[in-house]
């Protein structure tokens, strides 16, 4: 069959051959002799509600012409009589036709009017009054219908009387005569119909035109996503004529995949043409189109299945058909690629709810099937959704990307989550991968339960998590994020050891992280050797029997033969009582012969008993082994110490390494109480006797919790409990008051060790480790290099070192941190015994040395003497007439008194809120009332409005600017722009794609006036992601945020290469960090370039001065830069006194002010 090409513009149908005369006995088809009536769209019938159902609504269109009318890019609008707002009813972006003398039906979504609609709408109609307006593809009015108190622009002539529920407005003449009457008067053209009669494109034409062919289209009403189904098409010759050259057109929904095309059908994109060369009277032809539904939920309407015969312009239509994709589930691997699509997935839960932070009131878990894994993020799911590992779960929701993690977000909670089976016997799928694979395979592994092996190179504690780095032999690194909500312990994880780690692998801000879920997800990998370990009590009383067990475990892949295990008996203090049946004594040794020991974890245990004589204070038991199998290394542990008596000395508990050899063991020890700290929920003890190892400490923290335990300084106590390494501080956790027994009172304290750490960081770490828990002092004065923080901590350096500030990134071993003996958060000085500012001299520091949150710190027994040396800060001068200035400042948690409010800080009282505004206003005054003030951590625009109206700065007519973002704590970036010096031209918020930003960059365009002329500035205010999750782990996200700012910069420069741009804010990045370098590489200059290195700080973190706040500018502005000021009113100062309205310590960041001049 010769191929024919057809235009896709549906209004222009052309047929290549006409009807042909049949044999003489049969009639023939002839062309119409009369001129064609052109197509036109009219609103033909409207019903705005039924009795008892106001949603029973339809709108019908009519075409009085002889040929179909193309509705593509038409739109239908509705307007209420009391409003000027145009409400969209429907827009036709795709081809749609009204048949000649036929109808097109729109029905209110969800309503059944007895016939298949061509389209649906959601806009409700009002029976008492309103108007409909149909516009063509050029926006010109085609038709209008107004009823009741109708709006004038939506009415032709006079409006028709309003219909009652259950009646419709129908255009005349009506019924079988058609709806072609159009006198441009709604009152005359429409009448009330008491029998509404909706008609669609498949309804018979009115007035009736003989139907030469009958079309029928059949398809299932519903299908599952990803399933195959068929369209059945039929053409029937309804006449007594032989018809030739019948061309049928079928518009395939674009979402469907056509599996094959029959030979009789030609495809042109989404339009299919079926050519039937000849059709006998009453003959029927059929074809089947096989299609595949996408893996998503869609409606697949087919509005266009029509046919023409020969050269006749008449088109014959089938009824429309709607197939809906619903039910079923989509493979998770496929679902991950369907971003912003609603769908259902089903899989096995590989992560439980409640084990990872998901924001207030929310929960999340992970699902996996054979094709992939996926995070399920349930908004409002706390207390509603509880999913254990191993449960089979089905979830319906929308696939989204947040901070590079692909997740499904149920839109109904808890209804969108169906737990099919709670059985925890199901083994979750587990993918074993190398560290290199996890780093580079970001297409198939994220979301899955993955197991890797590597060497531990970092263990670090943060406020809400632990982080562990695993590396392989090639140097590839994978970070593990252990959420504290899992209640996992990392106390036994040792640096330099190999581990198997299991968890959910996922992306976060460009980084690949593994999220362990259970304690069993972290397992030590032993070397391929025989390991011989000793198990025995750690204390024993004279006369008691001491049981000893030796266990040999073969971790190699080679079975061992002729294994000899030897125990070395102690030279004194005990005598041999019993050997198990397989051993024999040989002098001072006991020997066991094992003929064979299996590989890969095969083990054997042997035992003996000793009788303790009590002649020595400790018994040492050694062991060794040999094997007849060559090539397998044999490893033994240090000799096991058993202490004769009831306690283990503190030095033995501390050990000479970074953690205790007795971690998680039950022990008893004794010591003198050196300091009691109820706010730390415990006290320190110290042994008065030292051992011979300088690497071990004689001090220890006792964690009592909230238990009422009486202990006083100078008490000699016996402690019973479990050895813990909480936050890597060795301590004994007691479980009851009876675990602390008073032996004596009034003992003198052990001698204080003079604290003098070395400069080198690693050497200082070793130095402090040997003093952990012991009494230390700084007998001479020390200089404060940081103020008291909200956590009651400050940092000093011995004054004899000649150091008054330590900079981030430099050797910091000299630092000595001092705590306040509590875990309390201080919002002002009222809860502190004393406060320190940077530069103060501190004398008389004495107390035990604690180790918490990664830092050694003195817990003072008494308040030291403080000498204040720092001069009060000076205000900046007001701007000169030819100057303008820009300031950036993180105001830190500027919240109002209303809920919602984050958990921290506490909801302020009205007086607190007013005081905060006054302190901010005083800071702006002290900064010289800058032209533009860019602020971070402001809750909403209303706060800036209150600030602008404050009596201290109201005379400067500051204009507040803020657009809220999506930060989980509700903090945003905003501006105050001096209305007496500048004009605000434009405001734009620029959220980055895929959730890269939550405090979205806020761009303002401002025209500044000076005595030397005006200048237009583009200022982009930012608050990048903080480093609280670890500097390296979070830097990729900050780098992405910097790159997003570069794209904004490039857009501005593309519009005007000479435009002036400032990118500023709390960028949470150091001066020489990668995110700042990204901005520099884009051509920006840092205003700190004109400051000396010893001036560049806006923040002090744990004693290290650093710059987290930045202003970067284009070269044109750099040429105008006159000076840069950092107003040091925050970073160097402690929490303020209650009621203090001065600028001091409203925030923990210092403002930066850049002053420019038009004519440098």
KOLZA-640965 format. One record per residue (C-alpha): residue in three letters; x, y, z. Coordinates in steps of 0.001 Angstrom, whole numbers, plus 500000, padded with zeros to 6 digits. Example, Ala and Ser with C-alpha at 12.3 -4.5 7.8 and 13.67 -1.06 7.14 Angstrom:
! residues 2
ALA512300495500507800/SER513670498940507140/
***
This chain:
! residues 1160
UNK500000500000500000/UNK501332503366499073/UNK502265505421502171/UNK500470508735502557/UNK501652511722504656/UNK499147513698506694/UNK499461516990508522/UNK499224516884512309/UNK497212520102512455/UNK493915518463512848/UNK491737521163511330/UNK493360520580507913/UNK492328517077506904/UNK493039515990503370/UNK492177512677501782/UNK493999511315498775/UNK491166509454497077/UNK487386509927496802/UNK484495507498496888/UNK484270505304493798/UNK481216503957491923/UNK480332500395492807/UNK478813497880490358/UNK475669499190488615/UNK473255497478490985/UNK474640499441493944/UNK474122503153494744/UNK477051505569494829/UNK478254508389497094/UNK478339511890495605/UNK479890515134496851/UNK477849517721498725/UNK476678520419496333/UNK476189523165498944/UNK478954525428500354/UNK480444524396503675/UNK479504526247506846/UNK482751527190508644/UNK483354525752512147/UNK482624527817515226/UNK482583527165518985/UNK479536528110521017/UNK478641527474524639/UNK475554525316524159/UNK474411524031527561/UNK475369524635531186/UNK474132523157534451/UNK475435524606537733/UNK474075522090540216/UNK471421519467540851/UNK468960519130543682/UNK470949517808546622/UNK474280517966544754/UNK475795521354543993/UNK478756519660542306/UNK476609518163539528/UNK477873520511536831/UNK478684520291533135/UNK479495522701530329/UNK478753521721526748/UNK480200523307523612/UNK478663523121520128/UNK480051523521516601/UNK477381524659514067/UNK479859524261511188/UNK480184521366508767/UNK483810520572509641/UNK485514519940513009/UNK486810522821515097/UNK490301522590516612/UNK490279523636520289/UNK494041523522520817/UNK495193526526522941/UNK491592527622523529/UNK490660528425527118/UNK487406528611529065/UNK487037531063531969/UNK484532531744534723/UNK483888534908536700/UNK481701535551539742/UNK479387538578539653/UNK481173540179542633/UNK484750539733541396/UNK487073540927538657/UNK489160537763538848/UNK489147535412535867/UNK488968531804537063/UNK490298529174534661/UNK487879526353533951/UNK489863524567531243/UNK492772525089528899/UNK493377522876525857/UNK497166522539525396/UNK496813519521523109/UNK494722518803520032/UNK490982518456520714/UNK488088518678518246/UNK484398519562518235/UNK482719517588515407/UNK480741519401512764/UNK477202519839514133/UNK478525518054517189/UNK479287518673520833/UNK482139518650523308/UNK481455517900526995/UNK483224519132530118/UNK482064517668533453/UNK482900518607537043/UNK485629516260538262/UNK484287513200540037/UNK480692513612538773/UNK478769511129536625/UNK476353512725534148/UNK475496509463532382/UNK477868509904529441/UNK481667509922529067/UNK482994513483529225/UNK485666514749526890/UNK487327516656529720/UNK486813517495533392/UNK487139520676535450/UNK487401521587539138/UNK486151525186539190/UNK482718525344540838/UNK479849527306539235/UNK477200529406540948/UNK473533529041540015/UNK472563532524541162/UNK474898534390538869/UNK478122534269536929/UNK479570534177533484/UNK481557531894531182/UNK483934533180528511/UNK485530531117525733/UNK488762532497524260/UNK490574531276521157/UNK494276530511520775/UNK495007534233520339/UNK493145535188523497/UNK490218536693521597/UNK486673536180522889/UNK484766533528520942/UNK481592533258523002/UNK480195534261526385/UNK477297533244528574/UNK476119535267531556/UNK473229534429533889/UNK471666536127536849/UNK473710539010538209/UNK476373538363535541/UNK479623540280535028/UNK479331542500531943/UNK482484541283530188/UNK481297537682530487/UNK477892538314528924/UNK476568538788525403/UNK473769541374525445/UNK471486540833528424/UNK472118537890530747/UNK469706534991530877/UNK467697534357534027/UNK469543532161536552/UNK468665528448536484/UNK467522526520539512/UNK469250523371540703/UNK468401520483538404/UNK467754522692535364/UNK470167523821532679/UNK470604526759530337/UNK470405525509526725/UNK471103527468523553/UNK468318527478520965/UNK466752526136519004/UNK467678523156521207/UNK467286519400521246/UNK467566517557517935/UNK467478520871516048/UNK470936521774517336/UNK472329524736519271/UNK473295527185516559/UNK471154530208517515/UNK473503533163518095/UNK471962536654518181/UNK474593537968520604/UNK471965538146523350/UNK472163535505526083/UNK468627536383527161/UNK467269535600523698/UNK469572532732522750/UNK469195530620525910/UNK466254529090527674/UNK465727527015530785/UNK465785523265530113/UNK464047521044532630/UNK465615517940531054/UNK469357518574530771/UNK470919516513527974/UNK474750516435527960/UNK476373515384524677/UNK479992514534523823/UNK481983514195520615/UNK480548510732520011/UNK476919511842520230/UNK474794512092517075/UNK475097515396515209/UNK472324517959515536/UNK470611518601513243/UNK471030514970512285/UNK473374514178509393/UNK473403510729507841/UNK476190508624509347/UNK477989506678506659/UNK480346504993509125/UNK480136504011512761/UNK483309504074514901/UNK483801502185518113/UNK486742502366520500/UNK487166499991523417/UNK489769499962526179/UNK489890498858529824/UNK488679501405532338/UNK491651500769534630/UNK495123499287534245/UNK498084498891536560/UNK501238500965536064/UNK503693499295533717/UNK501087496868532398/UNK500223496102528779/UNK496733496645527401/UNK494941496955524068/UNK492818499481522246/UNK490233497786520017/UNK489255499942517057/UNK486401499178514688/UNK484991500900511598/UNK481564499774510370/UNK479972500814507109/UNK476540501965508329/UNK475227502565504813/UNK474149500515501833/UNK477045501958499825/UNK480456500586499133/UNK482833503096500707/UNK486369503669499502/UNK489429505414500861/UNK488311505698504457/UNK490921507430506573/UNK490616507083510357/UNK492678509077512791/UNK493561507999516313/UNK495302510353518771/UNK497456508167521062/UNK498023509533524600/UNK501633510668524692/UNK502410508799527937/UNK501731505392526359/UNK504319503262524586/UNK503035501703521365/UNK504507498221521207/UNK503864497605517505/UNK502047499202514569/UNK499767497071512341/UNK500504497181508610/UNK497277499034507883/UNK498200501879510244/UNK500740504628509651/UNK502231506490512585/UNK503229510137512622/UNK504465510923516144/UNK501453510421518464/UNK498897510377515620/UNK497951507102513953/UNK496245506941510526/UNK494305503850509591/UNK493506503595505905/UNK490749501276504718/UNK490746501211500929/UNK487291499693500572/UNK484454498790502894/UNK481368496909501712/UNK477857497814502953/UNK477469496903506639/UNK481003495509506727/UNK483121495943509886/UNK486903496200510078/UNK488869495987513312/UNK492375496642514445/UNK494114496264517781/UNK496725498619519180/UNK498875497123521923/UNK500380499652524321/UNK502315499725527584/UNK501366502037530427/UNK504175503958532123/UNK505316503201535637/UNK503206505970537073/UNK499625506975537737/UNK498014508781534831/UNK494673509206533129/UNK494825508248529445/UNK491914509969527649/UNK491367509347523941/UNK489236512184522591/UNK490071511795518935/UNK489119508654517025/UNK487458509888513842/UNK487142508950510189/UNK486470510615506833/UNK485232508970503649/UNK486721509910500325/UNK486846513637499735/UNK483905514357502010/UNK484675516979504715/UNK482359515249507153/UNK484157513626510081/UNK482590510795512073/UNK483589510443515733/UNK483611507631518258/UNK482708508154521886/UNK485705509291523971/UNK487410506660526100/UNK489224507103529410/UNK491635504545530849/UNK492955505189534313/UNK496230503823535683/UNK495751502787539288/UNK496650500135541807/UNK499677497919541458/UNK503207498814542447/UNK506205500130540588/UNK509665498577540925/UNK511709500765543249/UNK514586500965540791/UNK512192502393538197/UNK510451504657540703/UNK513746506367541570/UNK513822507820538074/UNK510252509165538107/UNK510859512426539963/UNK507722514422540912/UNK505509511470539959/UNK502816509963542166/UNK503117506189542372/UNK503148503149544659/UNK506101500991545644/UNK506377497846547715/UNK509369496342549429/UNK511037495052552552/UNK511869497630555221/UNK515642497814555625/UNK515533500678558136/UNK513051501168560934/UNK511202504327561916/UNK512613506300564823/UNK516255505505564191/UNK517115508659562276/UNK516161512292562663/UNK513502513399560200/UNK512476516785561554/UNK509966517558564268/UNK506900515311564070/UNK508173513341561060/UNK509646509873560571/UNK511497508087557813/UNK512487504556556910/UNK513853502702553882/UNK512335500108551548/UNK514093497807549120/UNK513040495341546453/UNK515051493402543870/UNK515531496541541757/UNK516620499188544264/UNK516143500987547566/UNK514305504163548501/UNK513828506438551501/UNK510266506899552708/UNK509825510330554285/UNK506588510581556261/UNK505561514122557144/UNK503578514113560386/UNK504205510395560797/UNK505524510463564372/UNK503151508401566497/UNK501214507371563387/UNK503645505150561489/UNK505800502430563066/UNK507751500214560669/UNK510242497545561834/UNK513085496068559805/UNK511849493136557739/UNK508264494324557367/UNK506751494220553908/UNK505334497672553228/UNK503477499340550365/UNK503714503122550049/UNK501839505513547786/UNK503267508980547366/UNK505293511365545257/UNK508921510775544313/UNK511048513769545283/UNK514720514708545587/UNK515884516315548816/UNK519547517173549330/UNK520443514584546650/UNK518538511768548378/UNK515657510287546390/UNK512608509715548563/UNK508937508933548320/UNK506701511250550326/UNK503264509791551132/UNK500540512381550573/UNK498146510662552986/UNK499336509769556504/UNK498994507100557701/UNK496754505912554851/UNK499542506099552272/UNK501608503509554176/UNK500263499944554259/UNK502140497367556316/UNK501355494137554501/UNK503302491899556855/UNK505111492596560119/UNK507109489390559899/UNK510688490088560897/UNK511716486620559639/UNK512125488061556146/UNK515773488594555323/UNK516273492125553971/UNK518230492259550745/UNK521925492949551283/UNK524387494213548686/UNK528055493637549368/UNK530231496322547832/UNK533722497742547994/UNK534298501242549330/UNK535271502284545820/UNK531931501028544477/UNK529985502936547120/UNK531825506144546256/UNK531452505913542481/UNK528266503920541885/UNK525734506628542704/UNK523170505268540245/UNK522293501808541597/UNK523567501641545198/UNK521989504684546953/UNK518933503670548945/UNK520054500056549286/UNK521198498080552313/UNK524934497787551690/UNK527813496056553461/UNK531412497234553139/UNK534782496534554716/UNK537445499087555602/UNK539904500482558100/UNK538701502989560696/UNK540557506294560348/UNK538194508593562250/UNK535645508326565068/UNK534068511642566009/UNK531126512659568144/UNK528687515443567269/UNK525616516730569029/UNK523236514281567375/UNK525474511718565771/UNK528774509901565557/UNK530807509790562366/UNK533209507016561413/UNK535477507034558364/UNK536338503767556648/UNK539133503670554077/UNK540414501001551721/UNK543934500265550570/UNK543558502647547600/UNK542676505542549882/UNK538967505602548982/UNK536942506857551932/UNK533369506205553013/UNK531850508073555956/UNK529441506336558318/UNK526765508472559967/UNK525566506885563212/UNK522467508733564369/UNK522221508808568158/UNK518552507902567825/UNK519726504363566939/UNK521129504140570501/UNK524185502440569038/UNK527456502530570940/UNK530731503286569196/UNK532708502964572422/UNK534608499871571246/UNK535416501138567760/UNK539201501455567553/UNK541207503601565162/UNK543394501577562824/UNK541256498440563044/UNK539307496819560206/UNK535534496569560388/UNK532579495316558409/UNK529903498002558280/UNK526317497427557211/UNK523758500156556650/UNK521731502204554236/UNK523853503849551572/UNK522530507202550424/UNK523499510601549124/UNK523483513781551180/UNK524510517099549652/UNK526806515440547162/UNK528415513106549708/UNK527911509358549930/UNK527124508212553477/UNK526428504847555052/UNK523840504842557838/UNK524261501896560270/UNK521020500913562015/UNK521849498324564676/UNK524772497535566953/UNK525366494378564914/UNK525930496518561813/UNK529471497269563045/UNK531657494169563321/UNK535413494022563769/UNK537332492147561078/UNK540044490102562609/UNK543350489525560797/UNK543792486152559054/UNK545519484716562065/UNK545007482587565112/UNK544011484835568014/UNK544468483557571544/UNK542462485396574205/UNK542204485027577973/UNK538976485238579946/UNK539084485538583731/UNK537663487729586491/UNK539361491089586954/UNK539344490741590764/UNK539618487799593162/UNK539762487359596931/UNK542473485352598678/UNK541474481696599053/UNK539015481833596158/UNK539258479699593042/UNK540253481676589945/UNK538767480147586758/UNK540745480882583587/UNK539649480134580024/UNK541832480404576939/UNK540059480615573595/UNK541877480142570299/UNK540009481372567211/UNK541294480653563724/UNK540407483680561573/UNK542531482482558675/UNK541287480565555673/UNK543620477688556447/UNK542719474870558846/UNK545331474498561562/UNK546875471175562462/UNK548866470111565520/UNK547974473222567505/UNK549635473622570892/UNK548083476027573384/UNK550182477016576393/UNK549205478881579573/UNK551997480426581637/UNK551301480078585327/UNK551903483074587606/UNK555225482868589461/UNK553548483641592786/UNK550246484402594432/UNK548394481345593124/UNK548711477593592780/UNK547259475261590228/UNK544139473448591366/UNK542649471879588259/UNK543253471383584538/UNK540544470327582126/UNK540838466771580856/UNK542747467629577667/UNK545607469548579307/UNK548749468637581164/UNK551251470492583303/UNK554843470936582260/UNK556819472924584812/UNK555374476439585043/UNK553160475884581987/UNK549987474043581055/UNK549864472550577570/UNK546926471447575398/UNK547229469642572108/UNK544561470252569454/UNK544803468025566427/UNK542879470316564036/UNK541164473710564184/UNK538790474713561409/UNK539338477883559384/UNK537181481018559066/UNK536299481425562724/UNK536757477932564071/UNK537551478067567788/UNK538445475944570754/UNK538475476754574486/UNK540541475240577239/UNK540459476008580949/UNK542120475601584307/UNK541578476762587884/UNK543979478529590249/UNK543746478874594002/UNK544657482416595107/UNK547036482589598074/UNK546891486347598626/UNK550626486868598855/UNK550683489416595973/UNK548283492191594945/UNK547920491083591323/UNK548242487901589340/UNK549469487863585756/UNK548470485060583417/UNK550262484742580096/UNK549575482511577132/UNK550962481519573753/UNK550391478967571012/UNK552193477182568184/UNK550899475252565195/UNK552212472635562866/UNK550640474532559957/UNK552975477070558428/UNK551956480478557129/UNK549345481370559758/UNK550235484119562196/UNK549453483582565879/UNK548454486622567922/UNK548232486761571699/UNK546965489513573954/UNK548814491217576796/UNK549032489081579952/UNK545734489162581784/UNK545858490966585131/UNK543750489748588002/UNK543779492017591030/UNK543682490338594435/UNK540990492005596443/UNK537721493601595440/UNK538798496403593119/UNK540666497247589915/UNK543013500233590219/UNK542001503339588300/UNK545235503304586269/UNK544386499829585014/UNK540878500915584055/UNK542236503900582142/UNK544906501838580408/UNK547699503326578340/UNK545702503749575141/UNK542900505952573924/UNK540262503747575525/UNK539936501415578503/UNK540817497717578083/UNK537767497001580265/UNK535143498767578130/UNK531636497485578990/UNK533055495208581727/UNK531679495211585261/UNK534329496415587728/UNK534901497698591246/UNK537473500371592050/UNK538345502820594802/UNK539465506414594870/UNK539239509767596599/UNK536429512047595457/UNK538144515073593888/UNK535139517017592647/UNK531361516660592727/UNK529383518091589819/UNK525633517506590128/UNK525015519403586877/UNK527225516854585105/UNK525356514035586850/UNK528464512660588446/UNK531767513155590250/UNK535492512487589813/UNK537662510152591816/UNK541438509744591812/UNK543856507206593199/UNK546520508541595523/UNK548973505905594293/UNK550585506006590861/UNK551660503096588708/UNK554932502969586829/UNK553411503824583405/UNK553376507587582662/UNK550811506992579876/UNK548083505925582313/UNK545866508233584330/UNK544883507908587983/UNK541597509839587609/UNK538141508709586573/UNK534640510141586148/UNK531755508378587878/UNK528419508751586089/UNK525617508638588628/UNK522852510072586460/UNK519854511390588349/UNK520311508957591207/UNK520576510453594694/UNK524143509561595606/UNK525943511251598478/UNK529605511962597779/UNK531812514793599017/UNK535271515999598149/UNK537818514090600224/UNK535684510957600589/UNK537366507647599907/UNK534759505596598051/UNK534390502201596504/UNK532627502248593126/UNK530896499348591402/UNK529585499654587851/UNK530226499243584136/UNK533129500781582242/UNK531843503116579530/UNK533527505257576879/UNK530704507777576489/UNK531926510486574169/UNK535328508719574428/UNK535623509713578101/UNK536416506682580217/UNK533957506466583104/UNK532109504084585362/UNK528336504155585140/UNK526640503169588395/UNK523121501809588427/UNK522055502371592059/UNK523104504314595172/UNK524431501038596622/UNK527098501041593894/UNK528863503892595745/UNK530179502830599180/UNK531790505331601556/UNK535019503997603089/UNK536523507068604804/UNK535998510831604928/UNK538171513919605095/UNK541138512665603107/UNK543481515224601511/UNK543210515627597761/UNK545924514177595535/UNK548476516651594190/UNK547403518842591295/UNK549328518363588041/UNK550572521610586502/UNK548953521848583068/UNK551438522805580335/UNK550458521165577029/UNK552744521216573975/UNK551916523258570860/UNK551652520312568466/UNK548062519050568260/UNK548887515329568206/UNK551408515639571010/UNK548901517617573070/UNK546295514860572575/UNK548687512244573978/UNK549651514620576814/UNK546039515161577852/UNK545092511479577551/UNK547497510596580365/UNK545785513167582618/UNK542140512392581892/UNK540077512521585071/UNK542998513778587230/UNK543323517011589176/UNK545157519659587155/UNK545912523322587600/UNK547296526410585899/UNK549070528077588760/UNK550108531151586801/UNK547809533472584905/UNK546246532420581607/UNK544926534585578776/UNK541412533986577484/UNK541362533477573705/UNK537605532991573615/UNK534690534212575711/UNK532390532094577813/UNK530066530320575376/UNK526402529534575841/UNK527587526108577040/UNK529688527665579814/UNK533017526872578126/UNK535954529159577359/UNK539534528631576218/UNK542743530040577707/UNK546442529824576935/UNK549110530059579597/UNK550241533683579621/UNK553888532641579545/UNK553335531344575985/UNK552878534911574711/UNK549778533978572689/UNK546635536105572770/UNK544742534504569863/UNK544825531149568051/UNK543631531064564470/UNK541630528330562811/UNK543834525880560927/UNK546984526522562974/UNK548575524388565700/UNK546377524685568771/UNK547944522371571349/UNK548432525275573766/UNK544656525573574194/UNK543277524830577656/UNK539500524598577723/UNK537583525421580897/UNK534001524310581544/UNK531408525487584053/UNK530820522069585600/UNK527402521659584010/UNK525628520694580814/UNK523318523714581070/UNK522751526128578176/UNK523135529776579221/UNK521083532397577406/UNK522391535225579603/UNK524919535593582413/UNK522378535064585204/UNK522982531305585240/UNK526786531580585243/UNK528996532024588336/UNK531329534269586368/UNK531934535214582722/UNK535033535627580588/UNK535654537868577576/UNK538465537365575091/UNK541636538971576438/UNK540765538578580123/UNK543426537224582482/UNK542358534173584476/UNK544192533048587598/UNK543614530075589897/UNK542275527426587537/UNK542098524128589432/UNK539958521040588968/UNK539640517571587398/UNK540260517188583670/UNK537158515966581838/UNK536820514785578237/UNK533496515496576556/UNK532417516220572976/UNK535923515727571664/UNK537700518167574013/UNK539644517920577262/UNK538487520595579702/UNK539017521657583299/UNK535969521465585549/UNK536934524165588133/UNK536449523368591787/UNK536131527079592566/UNK535691530201590480/UNK539037531623589351/UNK540134535226589641/UNK539348537233586508/UNK541084540452585452/UNK539279542305582684/UNK541644543907580189/UNK539512544250577050/UNK538466547776576064/UNK534776548336575233/UNK534146548432571466/UNK533788551786569734/UNK530958552715567399/UNK531745553394563748/UNK531405556954562461/UNK528326557935560466/UNK528612557810556690/UNK529986560791554811/UNK527815562331552110/UNK529761560578549332/UNK529712557162551045/UNK527369554204551199/UNK527815550981553144/UNK526663547366553161/UNK526598545228556297/UNK526104541498556772/UNK525283539974560139/UNK523920536727561499/UNK521682537991564309/UNK521324534448565764/UNK517824533160566429/UNK515774536345566078/UNK512356534879566851/UNK509141536522567997/UNK506878535455570875/UNK504455533404568784/UNK504258529730567894/UNK505311527818565891/UNK508732527993567485/UNK511704525597567438/UNK512758523570570475/UNK515812525775570955/UNK516039528591571989/UNK513066528829574348/UNK510055530863573236/UNK510874534434574310/UNK508686536568576517/UNK507511539931575197/UNK510212541677577255/UNK512880539348575822/UNK511703540027572280/UNK511696543795572812/UNK515190543608574336/UNK516491541617571352/UNK515121544226568930/UNK516749547001570967/UNK520118545218570945/UNK519884544727567175/UNK518913548389566685/UNK521835549500568860/UNK524154547311566791/UNK522941548981563588/UNK523614552368565202/UNK527068551222566296/UNK527738550117562712/UNK527108553661561474/UNK523550552966560191/UNK524571551175556995/UNK522738551792553735/UNK521931548103553353/UNK521792545691556293/UNK521756542014555263/UNK520624539797558134/UNK520541536037558670/UNK518518533906561126/UNK515371536069561155/UNK512079534234561595/UNK509816536302559333/UNK509122539678557775/UNK507055540935560727/UNK510160540968562921/UNK511986543171560447/UNK508963545446560301/UNK509085545758564100/UNK512807546436563910/UNK512471549105561218/UNK509855550862563350/UNK512057550818566468/UNK512487554294567892/UNK516275554044567776/UNK516433553710563978/UNK512980554749562707/UNK514332558088561420/UNK516338556246558735/UNK513175554850557073/UNK514577551328556814/UNK512574549185554390/UNK512224545559555582/UNK512637542769553009/UNK512219539014553620/UNK510765536053551740/UNK510383532916553820/UNK512249529761552848/UNK511984526125553894/UNK514425525895556803/UNK513262523350559376/UNK513808525844562234/UNK512052528643560365/UNK515040530993560049/UNK515494533089556921/UNK517620535793555357/UNK516356539357554995/UNK517293542999554643/UNK516815546477555980/UNK517343549116553277/UNK517674552782554255/UNK514761554527552590/UNK516384557939553066/UNK519432556886551060/UNK518314554159548671/UNK515428552956546519/UNK514434549292546466/UNK513991548315542805/UNK513448544552542890/UNK513297541531545212/UNK513801537917544071/UNK514175534686545984/UNK516260532016544245/UNK515772528502545672/UNK518409526132544340/UNK517292522916542638/UNK516888519615544484/UNK516749521127547968/UNK520337522413547926/UNK519190525496549834/UNK516640525832552610/UNK517499529424553524/UNK517198530473549902/UNK519428533223548456/UNK517567536541548477/UNK518470539023545742/UNK517618542699545990/UNK518336545416543451/UNK518856548788545086/UNK519628552238543735/UNK521809554142546190/UNK522073557925546189/UNK525194559787547345/UNK526437563342546965/UNK528492562188543959/UNK525673560437542157/UNK523772557153542222/UNK524764553536541818/UNK522699550378541395/UNK523627547355543490/UNK522607543708543211/UNK522950542110546654/UNK522559538345547202/UNK522096537402550863/UNK522936533824551901/UNK523030531541554910/UNK524922528412553888/UNK524642525038555628/UNK526366524899559016/UNK529333522677559919/UNK527520521015562826/UNK527477517738560896/UNK531256517869560376/UNK533273520186558177/UNK534196517678555477/UNK530813515955555433/UNK528929519216554894/UNK531354521081552636/UNK529969519560549400/UNK526596521129550114/UNK528133524519550819/UNK530132524185547621/UNK526925523476545732/UNK525331526525547335/UNK528318528637546277/UNK528040527273542732/UNK524338528207542712/UNK525298531750543654/UNK527798531776540797/UNK524998530877538391/UNK522966533816539739/UNK526008536046539299/UNK526475534873535723/UNK522839535634534912/UNK523256539185536222/UNK526496539716534316/UNK524976538310531132/UNK522290540978531416/UNK524834543738532138/UNK528588542918532246/UNK529270546121534228/UNK526641545565536894/UNK527666545712540564/UNK527075542502542535/UNK527666541599546186/UNK527385538008547434/UNK527403537992551206/UNK526129536422554382/UNK526930533721556882/UNK528566531321554439/UNK529720528959557219/UNK533034528567555395/UNK536566529580556269/UNK538301532377554370/UNK540349529891552320/UNK537721527114552088/UNK536469525618548832/UNK533044527374548790/UNK534771530774549048/UNK537272529759546380/UNK534370528889544071/UNK533102532444544430/UNK536591533862543909/UNK537078531766540772/UNK533923533371539375/UNK535743536714539430/UNK534611538075542795/UNK536931539847545201/UNK536800539404548979/UNK536582542630550963/UNK538934541108553556/UNK541738541516551032/UNK542317545038552393/UNK542514543780556001/UNK545503542218557666/UNK545366538453558430/UNK545158539195562165/UNK541937541186561613/UNK539945538576559702/UNK537628536965562210/UNK533882537153562836/UNK533443534053564990/UNK535319532071567638/UNK534726528317567859/UNK536274526425570782/UNK539076528956571014/UNK539858529206567274/UNK539231532625565723/UNK537850532354562199/UNK535828534069559508/UNK532471532446558712/UNK530833535637557422/UNK531878537111554109/UNK531293539839551544/UNK532508539183547999/UNK532104541829545319/UNK532642542472541637/UNK535729544374540527/UNK533844547621539956/UNK532833547700543603/UNK536337546715544667/UNK537528549886542995/UNK535036551870545118/UNK535861550118548431/UNK537132552686550948/UNK537412550595554104/UNK536146547443555825/UNK535141547266559473/UNK534385544211561583/UNK532341545353564542/UNK533641543081567310/UNK530673543223569662/UNK529760539523569746/UNK532447536919569067/UNK534720538120571894/UNK531979538543574507/UNK530107536179576838/UNK526327535920577222/UNK525081539379578247/UNK523722540497581582/UNK519924540299581891/UNK518351543479580556/UNK521558544675578864/UNK520400546663575799/UNK523896547349574462/UNK525122545724571244/UNK527235543250573241/UNK526557539592572420/UNK523172539765570762/UNK524679537106568526/UNK527751534886568307/UNK528753536433564962/UNK530323539853564391/UNK528911542142561685/UNK531018543066558664/UNK530582546566557228/UNK531998547476553820/UNK532106551239553146/UNK532214552428549536/UNK532700555766547855/UNK531500556762544379/UNK534774558436543385/UNK537655556474544917/
***
